[in-house]
């Protein structure tokens, strides 16, 4: 079974993390259930509750991976490092603030499968 990796870079996203997690989980379970998946959250040294929320989610869901940076590595290097840790057949970068609707995952996977 093919694996989809979704990478979400985070910085002070306590308001969005759980909602994004639930949206991606729902999409993967309902619309893309013929794929394995991992959702990697990489935190860039947030000062709010983002890290604790990610850790709590990761404790209960084996599809969730958490990378917690010890300092802020910037808005370019941190997400790139997250992408390098993905081991799926396809990797999708999804921002935490819903700028890109998670529903696009279905379309992106379909286009990827088309070649």
C-alpha positions, 0 to 999 in steps of 0.5 A, spaced: 500 500 500 502 506 498 504 511 503 502 519 503 506 523 508 503 530 510 508 535 513 505 541 517 510 546 519 508 550 526 509 556 529 504 558 535 499 554 532 495 552 538 488 555 535 489 550 529 493 544 530 487 540 533 482 542 527 487 541 522 489 534 525 482 532 525 481 534 518 486 530 515 485 524 519 478 524 516 480 525 509 485 520 509 480 515 513 474 517 508 476 519 502 483 516 501 483 509 505 486 505 500 493 509 502 497 509 509 499 515 511 503 519 516 502 526 518 508 530 521 508 536 525 514 540 525 514 545 531 519 551 530 520 553 537 513 555 539 512 559 545 504 557 546 501 551 547 502 548 540 508 543 542 503 540 548 497 539 543 502 536 538 505 531 543 498 529 546 495 528 539 502 523 537 501 519 544 494 517 541 495 516 534 500 512 530 500 516 524 502 522 527 509 524 528 512 530 532 519 534 531 520 539 536 525 544 534 530 546 540 530 553 537 527 557 531 530 555 525 526 560 520 520 559 516 524 555 510 529 551 514 524 548 519 519 545 514 525 543 509 527 539 515 520 536 516 520 534 508 526 530 509 524 526 514 518 524 510 518 517 508 511 516 504 511 515 496 508 522 496 509 528 500 504 534 501 506 540 505 500 543 508 500 549 512 497 549 519 493 555 518 488 552 513 491 557 507 491 551 503 484 547 505 486 540 507 480 537 502 486 539 496 489 533 499 484 528 495 486 532 488 493 532 489 493 525 490 489 524 484 494 528 480 500 525 483 497 518 481 495 521 474 503 522 473 
